[in-house]
């Protein structure tokens, strides 16, 4: 997978955030696939600074929330959160 800059991920996320509510179900499913791709790209990134790590975590959270909203609008149940998903470090 070709790496893309965080700024490009943010631009794509912002675009989907702005338009998904007015889209058709097919377009929303495409948005879900695009968001899933963005998550995969974030996972592949190797942050160089703690600020970059925080930014990646923030974007990951925004993408996951948006995916849940789109899934709910499509009548798809979002994946339940398990205890493995929770960060238990103090």
C-alpha positions as CSV (number, residue, x, y, z in Angstrom):
1,X,0.0,0.0,0.0
2,X,1.4,3.4,-1.0
3,X,1.7,5.7,2.0
4,X,-0.2,8.9,2.0
5,X,0.4,12.0,4.2
6,X,-1.8,12.6,7.2
7,X,-3.0,15.8,5.6
8,X,-4.5,13.7,2.7
9,X,-6.2,11.4,5.1
10,X,-7.7,14.3,7.0
11,X,-8.9,15.9,3.7
12,X,-10.6,12.6,2.7
13,X,-12.1,12.2,6.1
14,X,-13.4,15.8,6.2
15,X,-14.9,15.4,2.7
16,X,-16.8,12.2,3.6
17,X,-17.9,13.8,6.9
18,X,-19.5,16.7,5.0
19,X,-21.3,14.7,2.3
20,X,-22.3,11.3,3.5
21,X,-25.7,12.3,4.9
22,X,-26.9,13.4,1.4
23,X,-25.6,10.4,-0.4
24,X,-27.4,7.2,-1.6
25,X,-27.0,3.9,0.2
26,X,-24.5,2.7,-2.5
27,X,-22.4,5.8,-2.0
28,X,-22.4,5.4,1.7
29,X,-21.2,1.8,1.3
30,X,-18.4,3.2,-0.8
31,X,-17.6,5.7,1.9
32,X,-17.4,2.9,4.4
33,X,-14.9,1.1,2.2
34,X,-12.9,4.3,1.8
35,X,-12.9,4.9,5.5
36,X,-11.8,1.3,6.1
37,X,-8.9,2.0,3.7
38,X,-8.0,5.1,5.6
39,X,-7.9,3.1,8.8
40,X,-5.5,0.6,7.2
41,X,-3.3,3.4,6.0
42,X,-3.1,4.8,9.5
43,X,-2.2,1.4,10.9
44,X,0.7,1.2,8.4
45,X,2.1,4.5,9.5
46,X,5.2,4.7,11.7
47,X,4.9,8.0,13.7
48,X,8.1,9.9,14.2
49,X,7.0,12.0,17.1
50,X,4.5,11.8,20.0
51,X,2.5,14.6,18.4
52,X,2.2,12.5,15.2
53,X,1.1,9.5,17.3
54,X,-1.6,11.6,19.0
55,X,-2.8,12.9,15.6
56,X,-3.0,9.4,14.2
57,X,-5.0,8.2,17.2
58,X,-7.3,11.2,16.9
59,X,-7.9,10.5,13.2
60,X,-8.5,6.8,13.9
61,X,-11.1,7.7,16.5
62,X,-12.9,10.1,14.1
63,X,-12.9,7.5,11.4
64,X,-14.3,4.8,13.6
65,X,-17.1,7.1,14.9
66,X,-18.0,8.2,11.4
67,X,-18.0,4.5,10.2
68,X,-20.4,3.7,13.1
69,X,-22.7,6.6,12.1
70,X,-22.8,5.5,8.5
71,X,-23.4,1.9,9.4
72,X,-26.3,2.9,11.7
73,X,-27.8,5.0,8.9
74,X,-27.6,1.9,6.6
75,X,-29.2,-0.3,9.3
76,X,-26.0,-2.2,9.9
77,X,-25.1,-2.8,13.5
78,X,-21.6,-1.4,14.3
79,X,-19.1,-3.9,15.6
80,X,-19.4,-4.2,19.3
81,X,-16.6,-2.9,21.5
82,X,-14.9,-5.6,23.4
83,X,-12.6,-5.4,26.4
84,X,-9.7,-6.1,24.0
85,X,-10.5,-2.8,22.2
86,X,-10.3,-0.8,25.3
87,X,-7.0,0.8,26.3
88,X,-6.5,-0.4,29.9
89,X,-3.3,1.5,30.5
90,X,-3.7,4.2,33.2
